[in-house]
Amino acid sequence: QVQLVETGGGLVQPGGSLRLSCVASRSIFSINAMGWYRQASGKQRELVALISSGGSTDYASSVKGRFTISRDNAKNTVYLEMNSLKPDDTAVYYCNALIEGFPPYWGQGTQVIVSS
């Protein structure tokens, strides 16, 4: 099992940047994949970015070129660097961990608001 805690959300103006962090309660070295999802008010949760244990990444088309996911195994942390933020990026952002044989693990979420 693993507990996930997200931090770094907040209010930012359009065009601004934020970095989200997700700290895991155990080593992430062997976790198959970790990702960031988001859920805007009244909408379904959607994938933002994934990173595999080998470092391969995948992004939603809406954030490609603006967001970067990375992991620091030594710190048990996954990051989401978000640049050129738009109002449509406003959502609660959730960290996710996939471990083979177990249901997905989720953090409690961190709110991101992009507004002038």
Accessible surface in RSA format (square Angstrom, percent):
REM  Atomic radii and reference values for relative SASA: ProtOr
REM  Chains: A
REM  Algorithm: Lee & Richards
REM  Probe-radius: 1.40
REM  Slices: 20
REM RES _ NUM      All-atoms   Total-Side   Main-Chain    Non-polar    All polar
REM                ABS   REL    ABS   REL    ABS   REL    ABS   REL    ABS   REL
RES GLN A   1   153.30  85.7 116.59  85.2  36.71  87.4  27.47  58.5 125.82  95.4
RES VAL A   2     6.27   4.1   0.00   0.0   6.27  15.1   1.00   0.9   5.27  14.3
RES GLN A   3   109.60  61.3 105.09  76.8   4.50  10.7  56.36 120.0  53.24  40.4
RES LEU A   4     8.96   5.0   0.13   0.1   8.83  22.2   0.13   0.1   8.83  23.8
RES VAL A   5    78.83  51.9  78.51  71.1   0.31   0.8  78.51  68.2   0.31   0.9
RES GLU A   6     4.67   2.7   0.00   0.0   4.67  11.1   0.00   0.0   4.67   3.8
RES THR A   7    75.18  53.5  71.50  72.5   3.68   8.8  61.35  82.4  13.83  20.9
RES GLY A   8    34.83  42.9   0.00   N/A  34.83  42.9  23.09  63.4  11.74  26.3
RES GLY A   9    29.71  36.6   0.00   N/A  29.71  36.6   2.62   7.2  27.09  60.7
RES GLY A  10    28.99  35.8   0.00   N/A  28.99  35.8  28.99  79.6   0.00   0.0
RES LEU A  11   129.54  72.1  96.79  69.2  32.75  82.3  96.79  68.0  32.75  88.1
RES VAL A  12    21.31  14.0  16.07  14.5   5.24  12.6  21.31  18.5   0.00   0.0
RES GLN A  13   121.69  68.0 119.69  87.5   2.01   4.8  31.68  67.4  90.01  68.3
RES PRO A  14    61.11  44.5  39.27  35.8  21.84  79.4  39.72  32.8  21.39 133.0
RES GLY A  15    57.20  70.5   0.00   N/A  57.20  70.5  30.19  82.9  27.01  60.5
RES GLY A  16    21.17  26.1   0.00   N/A  21.17  26.1  20.55  56.4   0.62   1.4
RES SER A  17    59.72  50.5  40.11  53.5  19.61  45.2  23.85  50.8  35.87  50.3
RES LEU A  18    35.40  19.7  30.06  21.5   5.34  13.4  35.40  24.9   0.00   0.0
RES ARG A  19   130.43  54.8 115.20  58.7  15.23  36.3  23.91  32.7 106.52  64.6
RES LEU A  20     0.00   0.0   0.00   0.0   0.00   0.0   0.00   0.0   0.00   0.0
RES SER A  21    20.37  17.2  20.37  27.2   0.00   0.0   7.75  16.5  12.62  17.7
RES CYS A  22     0.01   0.0   0.00   0.0   0.01   0.0   0.00   0.0   0.01   0.0
RES VAL A  23    71.22  46.9  69.52  62.9   1.70   4.1  69.52  60.4   1.70   4.6
RES ALA A  24     5.78   5.3   0.00   0.0   5.78  13.1   0.31   0.4   5.47  14.5
RES SER A  25    71.62  60.5  28.14  37.6  43.48 100.2  37.62  80.1  34.00  47.6
RES ARG A  26    76.30  32.0  69.65  35.5   6.65  15.8  40.67  55.6  35.63  21.6
RES SER A  27    57.21  48.3  51.90  69.3   5.30  12.2  41.59  88.6  15.62  21.9
RES ILE A  28     0.00   0.0   0.00   0.0   0.00   0.0   0.00   0.0   0.00   0.0
RES PHE A  29   144.08  72.1 138.67  85.9   5.42  14.1 138.67  84.1   5.42  15.5
RES SER A  30    76.31  64.5  54.45  72.7  21.86  50.4  46.99 100.1  29.32  41.1
RES ILE A  31     0.00   0.0   0.00   0.0   0.00   0.0   0.00   0.0   0.00   0.0
RES ASN A  32    65.22  45.0  58.94  57.0   6.28  15.1  20.60  49.6  44.62  43.1
RES ALA A  33    16.50  15.2  16.50  25.5   0.00   0.0  16.50  23.2   0.00   0.0
RES MET A  34     0.04   0.0   0.04   0.0   0.00   0.0   0.04   0.0   0.00   0.0
RES GLY A  35     0.01   0.0   0.00   N/A   0.01   0.0   0.00   0.0   0.01   0.0
RES TRP A  36     0.00   0.0   0.00   0.0   0.00   0.0   0.00   0.0   0.00   0.0
RES TYR A  37    44.88  21.0  44.88  25.5   0.00   0.0  20.02  15.0  24.86  30.7
RES ARG A  38    15.44   6.5  15.42   7.9   0.02   0.1   2.03   2.8  13.41   8.1
RES GLN A  39    63.87  35.7  59.31  43.3   4.56  10.9  10.77  22.9  53.10  40.3
RES ALA A  40    26.59  24.5  22.76  35.1   3.84   8.7  23.43  33.0   3.16   8.4
RES SER A  41   118.58 100.2  82.91 110.6  35.67  82.2  56.18 119.6  62.40  87.4
RES GLY A  42    88.92 109.7   0.00   N/A  88.92 109.7  44.84 123.1  44.07  98.7
RES LYS A  43   144.61  70.5 132.02  81.0  12.59  30.0  82.95  74.7  61.66  65.7
RES GLN A  44   163.02  91.2 150.23 109.8  12.78  30.4  55.32 117.7 107.70  81.7
RES ARG A  45    89.02  37.4  63.42  32.3  25.59  60.9  23.02  31.5  66.00  40.0
RES GLU A  46    82.63  47.4  77.52  58.6   5.11  12.2  30.65  59.3  51.98  42.4
RES LEU A  47    55.51  30.9  46.26  33.1   9.25  23.2  46.26  32.5   9.25  24.9
RES VAL A  48     0.63   0.4   0.45   0.4   0.18   0.4   0.63   0.5   0.00   0.0
RES ALA A  49     0.00   0.0   0.00   0.0   0.00   0.0   0.00   0.0   0.00   0.0
RES LEU A  50    43.10  24.0  43.01  30.8   0.09   0.2  43.05  30.2   0.05   0.1
RES ILE A  51     8.29   4.7   8.10   6.0   0.20   0.5   8.29   6.0   0.00   0.0
RES SER A  52    34.79  29.4  33.10  44.2   1.69   3.9  30.28  64.5   4.50   6.3
RES SER A  53    58.57  49.5  39.08  52.2  19.50  44.9  10.34  22.0  48.24  67.6
RES GLY A  54    74.45  91.8   0.00   N/A  74.45  91.8  38.65 106.1  35.80  80.2
RES GLY A  55    37.85  46.7   0.00   N/A  37.85  46.7  20.48  56.2  17.37  38.9
RES SER A  56    80.40  67.9  67.36  89.9  13.04  30.0  40.29  85.8  40.11  56.2
RES THR A  57    67.04  47.7  34.59  35.1  32.45  77.3  13.10  17.6  53.94  81.5
RES ASP A  58    79.18  55.5  77.18  76.8   2.00   4.7  20.19  47.5  58.99  58.8
RES TYR A  59    42.72  19.9  32.00  18.2  10.72  27.9  26.50  19.9  16.22  20.0
RES ALA A  60    26.53  24.4  16.61  25.6   9.92  22.6  26.53  37.4   0.00   0.0
RES SER A  61   103.96  87.8  78.87 105.3  25.09  57.8  46.39  98.8  57.57  80.6
RES SER A  62    61.53  52.0  41.66  55.6  19.87  45.8  49.53 105.5  12.01  16.8
RES VAL A  63     0.22   0.1   0.21   0.2   0.01   0.0   0.22   0.2   0.00   0.0
RES LYS A  64   130.58  63.7 109.80  67.4  20.78  49.5  63.54  57.2  67.04  71.4
RES GLY A  65    82.55 101.8   0.00   N/A  82.55 101.8  42.64 117.0  39.92  89.4
RES ARG A  66    33.47  14.1  28.78  14.7   4.69  11.2  27.68  37.8   5.80   3.5
RES PHE A  67     4.81   2.4   0.00   0.0   4.81  12.5   0.00   0.0   4.81  13.8
RES THR A  68    73.22  52.1  72.50  73.5   0.71   1.7  44.58  59.9  28.64  43.3
RES ILE A  69     5.33   3.0   0.00   0.0   5.33  12.9   0.00   0.0   5.33  14.5
RES SER A  70    48.01  40.6  46.97  62.7   1.04   2.4  33.87  72.1  14.14  19.8
RES ARG A  71    39.42  16.6  13.54   6.9  25.88  61.6  14.02  19.2  25.41  15.4
RES ASP A  72    44.64  31.3  39.80  39.6   4.84  11.4  14.16  33.3  30.48  30.4
RES ASN A  73    54.35  37.5  42.29  40.9  12.06  29.0  17.56  42.3  36.79  35.6
RES ALA A  74   100.60  92.5  56.71  87.5  43.88  99.8  69.20  97.4  31.40  83.2
RES LYS A  75   133.53  65.1 117.92  72.4  15.62  37.2  72.63  65.4  60.91  64.9
RES ASN A  76    41.00  28.3  40.98  39.6   0.02   0.0   0.66   1.6  40.34  39.0
RES THR A  77     7.10   5.1   7.08   7.2   0.02   0.0   2.39   3.2   4.71   7.1
RES VAL A  78     0.00   0.0   0.00   0.0   0.00   0.0   0.00   0.0   0.00   0.0
RES TYR A  79    31.26  14.6  31.26  17.8   0.00   0.0  18.14  13.6  13.12  16.2
RES LEU A  80     0.00   0.0   0.00   0.0   0.00   0.0   0.00   0.0   0.00   0.0
RES GLU A  81    61.08  35.1  61.04  46.2   0.05   0.1  26.76  51.8  34.32  28.0
RES MET A  82     0.00   0.0   0.00   0.0   0.00   0.0   0.00   0.0   0.00   0.0
RES ASN A  83    57.33  39.5  57.33  55.4   0.00   0.0  16.89  40.6  40.44  39.1
RES SER A  84    60.10  50.8  54.81  73.1   5.29  12.2  19.74  42.0  40.36  56.5
RES LEU A  85     2.55   1.4   0.00   0.0   2.55   6.4   0.00   0.0   2.55   6.9
RES LYS A  86   102.30  49.9 101.56  62.3   0.74   1.8  55.02  49.5  47.28  50.4
RES PRO A  87    79.59  58.0  72.47  66.1   7.13  25.9  72.72  60.0   6.87  42.7
RES ASP A  88   126.36  88.5 106.95 106.4  19.41  45.9  32.03  75.4  94.33  94.1
RES ASP A  89     1.69   1.2   1.69   1.7   0.00   0.0   0.00   0.0   1.69   1.7
RES THR A  90    44.24  31.5  40.30  40.9   3.94   9.4  37.99  51.0   6.25   9.4
RES ALA A  91     3.28   3.0   0.29   0.4   2.99   6.8   3.28   4.6   0.00   0.0
RES VAL A  92    39.50  26.0  39.36  35.6   0.14   0.3  39.36  34.2   0.14   0.4
RES TYR A  93     0.00   0.0   0.00   0.0   0.00   0.0   0.00   0.0   0.00   0.0
RES TYR A  94    34.59  16.1  34.59  19.7   0.00   0.0   8.23   6.2  26.36  32.5
RES CYS A  95     0.00   0.0   0.00   0.0   0.00   0.0   0.00   0.0   0.00   0.0
RES ASN A  96     1.92   1.3   1.92   1.9   0.00   0.0   0.00   0.0   1.92   1.9
RES ALA A  97     0.00   0.0   0.00   0.0   0.00   0.0   0.00   0.0   0.00   0.0
RES LEU A  98    62.46  34.8  62.18  44.5   0.29   0.7  62.46  43.9   0.00   0.0
RES ILE A  99    23.58  13.4  20.12  15.0   3.46   8.3  20.69  14.9   2.89   7.9
RES GLU A 100   148.16  85.1 125.44  94.9  22.72  54.1  57.77 111.7  90.39  73.8
RES GLY A 101    78.25  96.5   0.00   N/A  78.25  96.5  40.07 110.0  38.18  85.5
RES PHE A 102   108.98  54.5  89.86  55.7  19.12  49.7  92.67  56.2  16.31  46.7
RES PRO A 103    97.78  71.3  89.55  81.6   8.24  29.9  96.89  80.0   0.89   5.6
RES PRO A 104    68.50  49.9  55.45  50.5  13.05  47.4  55.45  45.8  13.05  81.1
RES TYR A 105    35.18  16.4  32.78  18.6   2.41   6.3  32.35  24.3   2.83   3.5
RES TRP A 106   100.85  40.5  72.02  34.9  28.83  67.7  56.83  30.3  44.02  71.4
RES GLY A 107     9.86  12.2   0.00   N/A   9.86  12.2   2.48   6.8   7.38  16.5
RES GLN A 108   115.04  64.3  83.31  60.9  31.73  75.6  73.65 156.8  41.39  31.4
RES GLY A 109    11.75  14.5   0.00   N/A  11.75  14.5   0.59   1.6  11.16  25.0
RES THR A 110    17.40  12.4  11.44  11.6   5.96  14.2   6.85   9.2  10.55  15.9
RES GLN A 111    78.72  44.0  69.93  51.1   8.79  20.9  38.57  82.1  40.15  30.5
RES VAL A 112     0.00   0.0   0.00   0.0   0.00   0.0   0.00   0.0   0.00   0.0
RES ILE A 113    71.97  41.0  71.97  53.6   0.00   0.0  71.97  51.8   0.00   0.0
RES VAL A 114     4.43   2.9   0.00   0.0   4.43  10.7   0.00   0.0   4.43  12.0
RES SER A 115    56.11  47.4  49.70  66.3   6.40  14.8  20.38  43.4  35.73  50.1
RES SER A 116   125.24 105.8  66.16  88.3  59.08 136.1  46.91  99.9  78.33 109.7
END  Absolute sums over single chains surface
CHAIN  1 A     6043.6       4584.0       1459.6       3302.8       2740.8
END  Absolute sums over all chains
TOTAL          6043.6       4584.0       1459.6       3302.8       2740.8
